[in-house]
């Protein structure tokens, strides 16, 4: 969900991009908003766009680093 919101996205775009149901999106958007990982921007009426915050970008970078560390592409089976 954070990755989809990097350039700003509405609920529908996030829902399809994250392959989640509407009820899941509602739940997780609330979580991300309450933890300061995304911000809600009103663009029109009733159009709302969600953008990732600096804190959210930091979390994404940490996840990317962890995923990179966990890759086993060296051929040694380690």
N, CA, C and O atoms as CSV, one atom per row, in Angstrom:
chain,resi,resn,atom,element,x,y,z
A,1,UNK,N,N,0.817,-1.185,0.000
A,1,UNK,CA,C,0.000,0.000,0.000
A,1,UNK,C,C,0.869,1.261,0.000
A,1,UNK,O,O,0.545,2.246,-0.662
A,2,UNK,N,N,1.953,1.219,0.734
A,2,UNK,CA,C,2.837,2.379,0.768
A,2,UNK,C,C,3.450,2.639,-0.604
A,2,UNK,O,O,3.566,3.785,-1.038
A,3,UNK,N,N,3.835,1.580,-1.270
A,3,UNK,CA,C,4.465,1.726,-2.580
A,3,UNK,C,C,3.504,2.371,-3.574
A,3,UNK,O,O,3.907,3.219,-4.370
A,4,UNK,N,N,2.236,1.971,-3.529
A,4,UNK,CA,C,1.231,2.540,-4.428
A,4,UNK,C,C,1.051,4.029,-4.154
A,4,UNK,O,O,0.792,4.799,-5.078
A,5,UNK,N,N,1.186,4.445,-2.883
A,5,UNK,CA,C,0.986,5.832,-2.509
A,5,UNK,C,C,2.198,6.729,-2.686
A,5,UNK,O,O,2.152,7.904,-2.322
A,6,UNK,N,N,3.272,6.204,-3.232
A,6,UNK,CA,C,4.480,7.028,-3.393
A,6,UNK,C,C,4.227,8.252,-4.263
A,6,UNK,O,O,4.771,9.323,-3.995
A,7,UNK,N,N,3.417,8.109,-5.291
A,7,UNK,CA,C,3.121,9.237,-6.187
A,7,UNK,C,C,1.731,9.800,-5.952
A,7,UNK,O,O,1.250,10.621,-6.733
A,8,UNK,N,N,1.086,9.366,-4.884
A,8,UNK,CA,C,-0.274,9.799,-4.596
A,8,UNK,C,C,-1.265,8.875,-5.275
A,8,UNK,O,O,-1.116,8.562,-6.456
A,9,UNK,N,N,-2.265,8.439,-4.548
A,9,UNK,CA,C,-3.250,7.524,-5.107
A,9,UNK,C,C,-4.554,7.617,-4.327
A,9,UNK,O,O,-4.559,7.933,-3.137
A,10,UNK,N,N,-5.644,7.343,-5.004
A,10,UNK,CA,C,-6.951,7.279,-4.369
A,10,UNK,C,C,-7.203,5.874,-3.845
A,10,UNK,O,O,-6.413,4.962,-4.088
A,11,UNK,N,N,-8.308,5.705,-3.125
A,11,UNK,CA,C,-8.629,4.402,-2.542
A,11,UNK,C,C,-8.725,3.297,-3.583
A,11,UNK,O,O,-8.206,2.200,-3.377
A,12,UNK,N,N,-9.389,3.581,-4.702
A,12,UNK,CA,C,-9.565,2.553,-5.730
A,12,UNK,C,C,-8.228,2.124,-6.303
A,12,UNK,O,O,-7.980,0.931,-6.479
A,13,UNK,N,N,-7.369,3.083,-6.594
A,13,UNK,CA,C,-6.041,2.777,-7.138
A,13,UNK,C,C,-5.232,1.954,-6.142
A,13,UNK,O,O,-4.558,0.999,-6.527
A,14,UNK,N,N,-5.297,2.320,-4.868
A,14,UNK,CA,C,-4.583,1.573,-3.830
A,14,UNK,C,C,-5.163,0.165,-3.723
A,14,UNK,O,O,-4.424,-0.813,-3.612
A,15,UNK,N,N,-6.493,0.073,-3.758
A,15,UNK,CA,C,-7.163,-1.220,-3.624
A,15,UNK,C,C,-6.707,-2.188,-4.722
A,15,UNK,O,O,-6.361,-3.335,-4.440
A,16,UNK,N,N,-6.709,-1.726,-5.954
A,16,UNK,CA,C,-6.290,-2.597,-7.056
A,16,UNK,C,C,-4.781,-2.818,-7.065
A,16,UNK,O,O,-4.321,-3.923,-7.351
A,17,UNK,N,N,-4.007,-1.780,-6.754
A,17,UNK,CA,C,-2.551,-1.895,-6.745
A,17,UNK,C,C,-2.047,-2.841,-5.672
A,17,UNK,O,O,-1.050,-3.538,-5.862
A,18,UNK,N,N,-2.746,-2.861,-4.537
A,18,UNK,CA,C,-2.343,-3.723,-3.423
A,18,UNK,C,C,-3.103,-5.051,-3.426
A,18,UNK,O,O,-2.866,-5.911,-2.579
A,19,UNK,N,N,-4.009,-5.208,-4.376
A,19,UNK,CA,C,-4.810,-6.431,-4.512
A,19,UNK,C,C,-5.537,-6.766,-3.199
A,19,UNK,O,O,-5.436,-7.875,-2.674
A,20,UNK,N,N,-6.263,-5.778,-2.696
A,20,UNK,CA,C,-6.983,-5.936,-1.437
A,20,UNK,C,C,-8.452,-5.574,-1.634
A,20,UNK,O,O,-8.818,-4.900,-2.596
A,21,UNK,N,N,-9.279,-6.035,-0.708
A,21,UNK,CA,C,-10.695,-5.701,-0.754
A,21,UNK,C,C,-10.907,-4.300,-0.180
A,21,UNK,O,O,-10.012,-3.727,0.441
A,22,UNK,N,N,-12.108,-3.762,-0.398
A,22,UNK,CA,C,-12.424,-2.431,0.106
A,22,UNK,C,C,-12.362,-2.393,1.636
A,22,UNK,O,O,-11.853,-1.432,2.213
A,23,UNK,N,N,-12.874,-3.428,2.287
A,23,UNK,CA,C,-12.852,-3.441,3.760
A,23,UNK,C,C,-11.415,-3.525,4.290
A,23,UNK,O,O,-11.101,-2.926,5.319
A,24,UNK,N,N,-10.544,-4.261,3.595
A,24,UNK,CA,C,-9.133,-4.320,3.997
A,24,UNK,C,C,-8.478,-2.945,3.840
A,24,UNK,O,O,-7.731,-2.501,4.711
A,25,UNK,N,N,-8.765,-2.280,2.721
A,25,UNK,CA,C,-8.200,-0.952,2.459
A,25,UNK,C,C,-8.619,0.023,3.554
A,25,UNK,O,O,-7.795,0.789,4.053
A,26,UNK,N,N,-9.900,-0.003,3.928
A,26,UNK,CA,C,-10.395,0.886,4.975
A,26,UNK,C,C,-9.609,0.676,6.277
A,26,UNK,O,O,-9.177,1.633,6.919
A,27,UNK,N,N,-9.437,-0.579,6.643
A,27,UNK,CA,C,-8.734,-0.926,7.880
A,27,UNK,C,C,-7.279,-0.456,7.843
A,27,UNK,O,O,-6.814,0.202,8.774
A,28,UNK,N,N,-6.569,-0.789,6.781
A,28,UNK,CA,C,-5.141,-0.485,6.715
A,28,UNK,C,C,-4.855,0.988,6.453
A,28,UNK,O,O,-3.837,1.504,6.914
A,29,UNK,N,N,-5.733,1.678,5.720
A,29,UNK,CA,C,-5.539,3.116,5.543
A,29,UNK,C,C,-5.631,3.817,6.903
A,29,UNK,O,O,-4.852,4.722,7.201
A,30,UNK,N,N,-6.579,3.390,7.707
A,30,UNK,CA,C,-6.705,3.955,9.057
A,30,UNK,C,C,-5.449,3.729,9.878
A,30,UNK,O,O,-4.985,4.630,10.577
A,31,UNK,N,N,-4.901,2.529,9.791
A,31,UNK,CA,C,-3.671,2.196,10.514
A,31,UNK,C,C,-2.506,3.064,10.035
A,31,UNK,O,O,-1.786,3.649,10.844
A,32,UNK,N,N,-2.328,3.143,8.717
A,32,UNK,CA,C,-1.217,3.915,8.156
A,32,UNK,C,C,-1.347,5.400,8.482
A,32,UNK,O,O,-0.353,6.061,8.785
A,33,UNK,N,N,-2.572,5.925,8.420
A,33,UNK,CA,C,-2.813,7.327,8.772
A,33,UNK,C,C,-2.496,7.588,10.240
A,33,UNK,O,O,-1.826,8.566,10.573
A,34,UNK,N,N,-2.980,6.715,11.113
A,34,UNK,CA,C,-2.793,6.924,12.552
A,34,UNK,C,C,-1.336,6.811,12.982
A,34,UNK,O,O,-0.950,7.350,14.019
A,35,UNK,N,N,-0.531,6.118,12.193
A,35,UNK,CA,C,0.890,5.975,12.510
A,35,UNK,C,C,1.775,6.943,11.717
A,35,UNK,O,O,3.002,6.860,11.780
A,36,UNK,N,N,1.152,7.852,10.979
A,36,UNK,CA,C,1.907,8.884,10.265
A,36,UNK,C,C,2.708,8.376,9.086
A,36,UNK,O,O,3.694,8.998,8.688
A,37,UNK,N,N,2.289,7.237,8.515
A,37,UNK,CA,C,3.023,6.668,7.377
A,37,UNK,C,C,2.486,7.181,6.037
A,37,UNK,O,O,3.190,7.163,5.028
A,38,UNK,N,N,1.235,7.637,6.044
A,38,UNK,CA,C,0.641,8.275,4.877
A,38,UNK,C,C,-0.117,9.505,5.346
A,38,UNK,O,O,-0.405,9.657,6.533
A,39,UNK,N,N,-0.433,10.373,4.409
A,39,UNK,CA,C,-1.233,11.550,4.701
A,39,UNK,C,C,-2.379,11.610,3.702
A,39,UNK,O,O,-2.263,11.130,2.574
A,40,UNK,N,N,-3.472,12.198,4.126
A,40,UNK,CA,C,-4.678,12.297,3.315
A,40,UNK,C,C,-4.789,13.717,2.793
A,40,UNK,O,O,-4.775,14.671,3.570
A,41,UNK,N,N,-4.900,13.861,1.468
A,41,UNK,CA,C,-4.967,15.177,0.842
A,41,UNK,C,C,-6.279,15.288,0.085
A,41,UNK,O,O,-6.569,14.459,-0.777
A,42,UNK,N,N,-7.076,16.307,0.398
A,42,UNK,CA,C,-8.319,16.548,-0.346
A,42,UNK,C,C,-7.972,17.302,-1.612
A,42,UNK,O,O,-7.361,18.370,-1.568
A,43,UNK,N,N,-8.370,16.730,-2.749
A,43,UNK,CA,C,-8.064,17.356,-4.034
A,43,UNK,C,C,-9.308,17.974,-4.648
A,43,UNK,O,O,-9.210,18.877,-5.479
A,44,UNK,N,N,-10.457,17.502,-4.253
A,44,UNK,CA,C,-11.716,18.002,-4.776
A,44,UNK,C,C,-12.816,17.526,-3.858
A,44,UNK,O,O,-12.556,17.127,-2.722
A,45,UNK,N,N,-14.025,17.566,-4.335
A,45,UNK,CA,C,-15.113,17.086,-3.503
A,45,UNK,C,C,-15.824,15.962,-4.224
A,45,UNK,O,O,-16.465,16.249,-5.235
A,46,UNK,N,N,-15.775,14.724,-3.807
A,46,UNK,CA,C,-15.204,14.200,-2.567
A,46,UNK,C,C,-13.844,13.554,-2.767
A,46,UNK,O,O,-13.444,12.718,-1.956
A,47,UNK,N,N,-13.133,13.909,-3.805
A,47,UNK,CA,C,-11.882,13.249,-4.154
A,47,UNK,C,C,-10.788,13.422,-3.095
A,47,UNK,O,O,-10.460,14.536,-2.689
A,48,UNK,N,N,-10.240,12.287,-2.666
A,48,UNK,CA,C,-9.170,12.268,-1.660
A,48,UNK,C,C,-8.005,11.458,-2.216
A,48,UNK,O,O,-8.203,10.397,-2.808
A,49,UNK,N,N,-6.806,11.957,-2.025
A,49,UNK,CA,C,-5.606,11.254,-2.452
A,49,UNK,C,C,-4.741,10.997,-1.223
A,49,UNK,O,O,-4.656,11.832,-0.322
A,50,UNK,N,N,-4.112,9.848,-1.199
A,50,UNK,CA,C,-3.226,9.480,-0.103
A,50,UNK,C,C,-1.794,9.525,-0.600
A,50,UNK,O,O,-1.479,9.012,-1.673
A,51,UNK,N,N,-0.923,10.153,0.201
A,51,UNK,CA,C,0.494,10.277,-0.144
A,51,UNK,C,C,1.332,9.704,0.984
A,51,UNK,O,O,0.988,9.834,2.159
A,52,UNK,N,N,2.416,9.079,0.621
A,52,UNK,CA,C,3.346,8.534,1.617
A,52,UNK,C,C,4.104,9.693,2.273
A,52,UNK,O,O,4.461,10.662,1.604
A,53,UNK,N,N,4.346,9.590,3.570
A,53,UNK,CA,C,5.099,10.603,4.308
A,53,UNK,C,C,6.587,10.230,4.335
A,53,UNK,O,O,6.973,9.156,3.875
A,54,UNK,N,N,7.407,11.121,4.874
A,54,UNK,CA,C,8.837,10.811,5.027
A,54,UNK,C,C,9.021,9.592,5.929
A,54,UNK,O,O,9.893,8.758,5.686
A,55,UNK,N,N,8.203,9.497,6.962
A,55,UNK,CA,C,8.259,8.340,7.858
A,55,UNK,C,C,7.913,7.063,7.087
A,55,UNK,O,O,8.549,6.028,7.284
A,56,UNK,N,N,6.912,7.134,6.215
A,56,UNK,CA,C,6.532,5.991,5.390
A,56,UNK,C,C,7.631,5.608,4.409
A,56,UNK,O,O,7.876,4.425,4.172
A,57,UNK,N,N,8.295,6.617,3.836
A,57,UNK,CA,C,9.418,6.348,2.922
A,57,UNK,C,C,10.553,5.656,3.665
A,57,UNK,O,O,11.198,4.755,3.129
A,58,UNK,N,N,10.792,6.081,4.902
A,58,UNK,CA,C,11.827,5.442,5.719
A,58,UNK,C,C,11.498,3.977,5.968
A,58,UNK,O,O,12.378,3.118,5.907
A,59,UNK,N,N,10.221,3.690,6.250
A,59,UNK,CA,C,9.793,2.306,6.454
A,59,UNK,C,C,9.981,1.492,5.181
A,59,UNK,O,O,10.466,0.362,5.235
A,60,UNK,N,N,9.605,2.052,4.037
A,60,UNK,CA,C,9.796,1.341,2.762
A,60,UNK,C,C,11.269,1.049,2.509
A,60,UNK,O,O,11.616,-0.043,2.058
A,61,UNK,N,N,12.132,2.011,2.793
A,61,UNK,CA,C,13.578,1.793,2.615
A,61,UNK,C,C,14.077,0.679,3.516
A,61,UNK,O,O,14.894,-0.141,3.097
A,62,UNK,N,N,13.592,0.643,4.755
A,62,UNK,CA,C,13.988,-0.419,5.682
A,62,UNK,C,C,13.524,-1.783,5.179
A,62,UNK,O,O,14.268,-2.761,5.249
A,63,UNK,N,N,12.304,-1.845,4.677
A,63,UNK,CA,C,11.773,-3.107,4.128
A,63,UNK,C,C,12.596,-3.542,2.923
A,63,UNK,O,O,12.945,-4.716,2.795
A,64,UNK,N,N,12.909,-2.589,2.033
A,64,UNK,CA,C,13.726,-2.913,0.851
A,64,UNK,C,C,15.089,-3.449,1.270
A,64,UNK,O,O,15.579,-4.418,0.689
A,65,UNK,N,N,15.707,-2.826,2.278
A,65,UNK,CA,C,17.013,-3.288,2.757
A,65,UNK,C,C,16.932,-4.696,3.332
A,65,UNK,O,O,17.804,-5.527,3.076
A,66,UNK,N,N,15.892,-4.964,4.104
A,66,UNK,CA,C,15.707,-6.303,4.679
A,66,UNK,C,C,15.510,-7.346,3.582
A,66,UNK,O,O,16.079,-8.436,3.641
A,67,UNK,N,N,14.702,-7.004,2.585
A,67,UNK,CA,C,14.452,-7.943,1.485
A,67,UNK,C,C,15.744,-8.229,0.726
A,67,UNK,O,O,15.989,-9.361,0.310
A,68,UNK,N,N,16.558,-7.211,0.551
A,68,UNK,CA,C,17.842,-7.371,-0.138
A,68,UNK,C,C,18.755,-8.281,0.670
A,68,UNK,O,O,19.437,-9.136,0.105
A,69,UNK,N,N,18.773,-8.106,1.978
A,69,UNK,CA,C,19.619,-8.932,2.844
A,69,UNK,C,C,19.164,-10.386,2.847
A,69,UNK,O,O,19.988,-11.285,3.016
A,70,UNK,N,N,17.881,-10.631,2.663
A,70,UNK,CA,C,17.331,-11.986,2.728
A,70,UNK,C,C,17.397,-12.738,1.413
A,70,UNK,O,O,17.082,-13.928,1.374
A,71,UNK,N,N,17.799,-12.078,0.335
A,71,UNK,CA,C,17.875,-12.752,-0.959
A,71,UNK,C,C,18.988,-13.797,-0.935
A,71,UNK,O,O,20.053,-13.581,-0.355
A,72,UNK,N,N,18.721,-14.923,-1.571
A,72,UNK,CA,C,19.691,-16.019,-1.608
A,72,UNK,C,C,20.156,-16.251,-3.032
A,72,UNK,O,O,20.133,-17.388,-3.502
A,73,UNK,N,N,20.574,-15.220,-3.727
A,73,UNK,CA,C,20.951,-15.341,-5.124
A,73,UNK,C,C,22.417,-15.598,-5.381
A,73,UNK,O,O,22.881,-15.389,-6.502
A,74,UNK,N,N,23.183,-16.055,-4.361
A,74,UNK,CA,C,24.619,-16.221,-4.563
A,74,UNK,C,C,24.985,-17.591,-5.095
A,74,UNK,O,O,26.157,-17.846,-5.374
A,75,UNK,N,N,24.011,-18.483,-5.244
A,75,UNK,CA,C,24.284,-19.810,-5.793
A,75,UNK,C,C,24.880,-20.776,-4.804
A,75,UNK,O,O,25.107,-21.931,-5.167
A,76,UNK,N,N,25.146,-20.380,-3.577
A,76,UNK,CA,C,25.736,-21.254,-2.576
A,76,UNK,C,C,24.688,-21.936,-1.698
A,76,UNK,O,O,25.015,-22.770,-0.854
A,77,UNK,N,N,23.411,-21.565,-1.913
A,77,UNK,CA,C,22.359,-22.145,-1.122
A,77,UNK,C,C,22.358,-21.672,0.312
A,77,UNK,O,O,21.709,-22.272,1.169
A,78,UNK,N,N,23.079,-20.604,0.577
A,78,UNK,CA,C,23.168,-20.077,1.942
A,78,UNK,C,C,21.914,-19.342,2.333
A,78,UNK,O,O,21.819,-18.834,3.450
